[in-house]
Amino acid sequence: MKAPHHIILLALLAPVGFLPLGAQAMPMGMDMGSQPAHSPSMAGAQIHRGTGTVNRIDMNTGKIKITHAPIPSLGWSAMTMNFQTKNKAELSNVKVGQKVNFELIKGSDGQYLITRITPVQS
């Protein structure tokens, strides 16, 4: 029985690692679920910067309530908002009533996370 030509072609190309045009080979030892530390999901995240006054801090949940000035990169006017921090330890650097500078990124759930917060130096 003769095999069709396309089956023979596939059998010949499979051992050499044929990839469709534009596809990239995955490095050895890396599975589909792992990403390098500089993955596009974090590296491409736009950082937004704001200034405001701390109203409340919840160290247990990692949340902070800030009355902030306008944040032009987000098109936000001045308002009071609750934010989740990416790292709860960031909150140990600030106190209620203190003016702060902070950085935000949009999380995978669409909510904005504070990635950095520091007291404003007088």
C-alpha atoms as a printed R data frame, in Angstrom:
    type eleno elety resid chain resno       x      y      z
1   ATOM     1    CA   MET     A     1   0.000  0.000  0.000
2   ATOM     2    CA   LYS     A     2   1.338  3.412 -0.932
3   ATOM     3    CA   ALA     A     3   1.185  6.249  1.618
4   ATOM     4    CA   PRO     A     4  -0.217  9.584  0.411
5   ATOM     5    CA   HIS     A     5   2.432 12.240 -0.303
6   ATOM     6    CA   HIS     A     6   1.352 14.583  2.517
7   ATOM     7    CA   ILE     A     7   1.810 11.841  5.146
8   ATOM     8    CA   ILE     A     8   5.306 11.123  3.878
9   ATOM     9    CA   LEU     A     9   6.136 14.845  3.940
10  ATOM    10    CA   LEU     A    10   4.892 15.200  7.528
11  ATOM    11    CA   ALA     A    11   6.864 12.150  8.605
12  ATOM    12    CA   LEU     A    12  10.016 13.626  7.089
13  ATOM    13    CA   LEU     A    13   9.565 17.102  8.599
14  ATOM    14    CA   ALA     A    14   8.536 16.053 12.139
15  ATOM    15    CA   PRO     A    15  11.999 14.837 13.298
16  ATOM    16    CA   VAL     A    16  13.708 18.102 12.312
17  ATOM    17    CA   GLY     A    17  11.385 20.244 14.419
18  ATOM    18    CA   PHE     A    18   9.420 21.877 11.636
19  ATOM    19    CA   LEU     A    19   7.673 25.001 12.934
20  ATOM    20    CA   PRO     A    20   5.076 27.084 11.107
21  ATOM    21    CA   LEU     A    21   6.272 30.393  9.673
22  ATOM    22    CA   GLY     A    22   6.628 32.949 12.489
23  ATOM    23    CA   ALA     A    23   6.598 30.355 15.296
24  ATOM    24    CA   GLN     A    24   9.397 30.380 17.841
25  ATOM    25    CA   ALA     A    25  10.985 27.376 19.455
26  ATOM    26    CA   MET     A    26  10.753 27.121 23.240
27  ATOM    27    CA   PRO     A    27  14.083 26.925 25.100
28  ATOM    28    CA   MET     A    28  15.012 23.490 26.432
29  ATOM    29    CA   GLY     A    29  13.723 22.811 29.936
30  ATOM    30    CA   MET     A    30  10.980 25.439 29.803
31  ATOM    31    CA   ASP     A    31   7.391 24.289 29.829
32  ATOM    32    CA   MET     A    32   4.405 26.255 28.546
33  ATOM    33    CA   GLY     A    33   3.404 27.363 32.069
34  ATOM    34    CA   SER     A    34   6.687 28.973 33.070
35  ATOM    35    CA   GLN     A    35   7.730 32.472 32.136
36  ATOM    36    CA   PRO     A    36  11.080 34.176 32.591
37  ATOM    37    CA   ALA     A    37  11.304 36.932 35.238
38  ATOM    38    CA   HIS     A    38  11.195 39.563 32.502
39  ATOM    39    CA   SER     A    39   8.009 38.180 30.971
40  ATOM    40    CA   PRO     A    40   6.017 40.490 28.701
41  ATOM    41    CA   SER     A    41   3.084 40.417 31.137
42  ATOM    42    CA   MET     A    42   5.089 42.373 33.739
43  ATOM    43    CA   ALA     A    43   7.652 44.082 31.532
44  ATOM    44    CA   GLY     A    44   4.937 45.574 29.353
45  ATOM    45    CA   ALA     A    45   2.790 46.770 32.257
46  ATOM    46    CA   GLN     A    46   2.438 50.534 32.142
47  ATOM    47    CA   ILE     A    47   3.371 52.240 35.399
48  ATOM    48    CA   HIS     A    48   1.162 55.133 36.490
49  ATOM    49    CA   ARG     A    49   2.317 57.606 39.151
50  ATOM    50    CA   GLY     A    50   0.234 59.475 41.692
51  ATOM    51    CA   THR     A    51   0.457 61.659 44.769
52  ATOM    52    CA   GLY     A    52  -2.006 61.698 47.623
53  ATOM    53    CA   THR     A    53  -2.752 61.549 51.325
54  ATOM    54    CA   VAL     A    54  -3.197 58.274 53.206
55  ATOM    55    CA   ASN     A    55  -6.626 57.954 54.894
56  ATOM    56    CA   ARG     A    56  -6.543 54.336 56.067
57  ATOM    57    CA   ILE     A    57  -4.175 51.372 56.083
58  ATOM    58    CA   ASP     A    58  -5.145 47.724 56.539
59  ATOM    59    CA   MET     A    59  -1.944 45.714 56.998
60  ATOM    60    CA   ASN     A    60  -3.865 42.415 57.172
61  ATOM    61    CA   THR     A    61  -5.388 42.729 53.701
62  ATOM    62    CA   GLY     A    62  -2.688 44.916 52.149
63  ATOM    63    CA   LYS     A    63  -5.204 47.639 51.287
64  ATOM    64    CA   ILE     A    64  -4.790 51.376 51.560
65  ATOM    65    CA   LYS     A    65  -7.235 54.262 51.116
66  ATOM    66    CA   ILE     A    66  -5.741 57.350 49.476
67  ATOM    67    CA   THR     A    67  -7.138 60.746 48.516
68  ATOM    68    CA   HIS     A    68  -5.095 61.367 45.382
69  ATOM    69    CA   ALA     A    69  -4.461 64.220 42.979
70  ATOM    70    CA   PRO     A    70  -5.380 63.753 39.304
71  ATOM    71    CA   ILE     A    71  -3.510 60.929 37.533
72  ATOM    72    CA   PRO     A    72  -3.280 62.135 33.913
73  ATOM    73    CA   SER     A    73  -1.914 58.853 32.485
74  ATOM    74    CA   LEU     A    74  -5.168 57.149 33.571
75  ATOM    75    CA   GLY     A    75  -7.471 60.096 32.851
76  ATOM    76    CA   TRP     A    76  -8.493 60.089 36.531
77  ATOM    77    CA   SER     A    77  -9.530 63.245 38.338
78  ATOM    78    CA   ALA     A    78  -8.716 63.809 42.006
79  ATOM    79    CA   MET     A    79 -10.651 61.388 44.217
80  ATOM    80    CA   THR     A    80 -10.501 59.075 47.217
81  ATOM    81    CA   MET     A    81  -9.954 55.386 46.439
82  ATOM    82    CA   ASN     A    82  -9.087 52.076 48.043
83  ATOM    83    CA   PHE     A    83  -6.135 50.275 46.502
84  ATOM    84    CA   GLN     A    84  -4.689 46.814 46.925
85  ATOM    85    CA   THR     A    85  -0.918 46.653 47.234
86  ATOM    86    CA   LYS     A    86   1.096 44.094 45.331
87  ATOM    87    CA   ASN     A    87   3.306 43.647 48.392
88  ATOM    88    CA   LYS     A    88   1.897 44.331 51.895
89  ATOM    89    CA   ALA     A    89   5.363 45.257 53.149
90  ATOM    90    CA   GLU     A    90   5.127 48.507 51.150
91  ATOM    91    CA   LEU     A    91   2.573 49.743 53.698
92  ATOM    92    CA   SER     A    92   5.061 49.657 56.569
93  ATOM    93    CA   ASN     A    93   6.764 52.731 55.096
94  ATOM    94    CA   VAL     A    94   3.742 55.046 55.386
95  ATOM    95    CA   LYS     A    95   1.298 56.351 58.023
96  ATOM    96    CA   VAL     A    96  -2.267 57.642 58.057
97  ATOM    97    CA   GLY     A    97  -2.332 61.382 57.324
98  ATOM    98    CA   GLN     A    98   0.958 61.266 55.443
99  ATOM    99    CA   LYS     A    99   1.387 62.623 51.913
100 ATOM   100    CA   VAL     A   100   2.737 59.903 49.597
101 ATOM   101    CA   ASN     A   101   3.963 59.210 46.095
102 ATOM   102    CA   PHE     A   102   2.829 55.898 44.626
103 ATOM   103    CA   GLU     A   103   3.064 53.788 41.500
104 ATOM   104    CA   LEU     A   104   0.257 51.687 40.038
105 ATOM   105    CA   ILE     A   105  -0.043 48.938 37.478
106 ATOM   106    CA   LYS     A   106  -3.163 47.310 36.104
107 ATOM   107    CA   GLY     A   107  -3.477 43.789 37.518
108 ATOM   108    CA   SER     A   108  -4.625 40.742 35.586
109 ATOM   109    CA   ASP     A   109  -8.095 41.183 37.119
110 ATOM   110    CA   GLY     A   110  -8.358 44.741 35.759
111 ATOM   111    CA   GLN     A   111  -7.898 46.363 39.170
112 ATOM   112    CA   TYR     A   112  -5.026 48.764 39.812
113 ATOM   113    CA   LEU     A   113  -2.349 47.622 42.253
114 ATOM   114    CA   ILE     A   114   0.079 49.821 44.130
115 ATOM   115    CA   THR     A   115   3.553 48.455 43.436
116 ATOM   116    CA   ARG     A   116   5.473 51.165 45.255
117 ATOM   117    CA   ILE     A   117   4.542 53.776 47.851
118 ATOM   118    CA   THR     A   118   6.845 56.227 49.624
119 ATOM   119    CA   PRO     A   119   6.342 59.245 51.893
120 ATOM   120    CA   VAL     A   120   6.758 62.624 50.215
121 ATOM   121    CA   GLN     A   121  10.010 64.145 51.422
122 ATOM   122    CA   SER     A   122   9.523 67.674 52.805
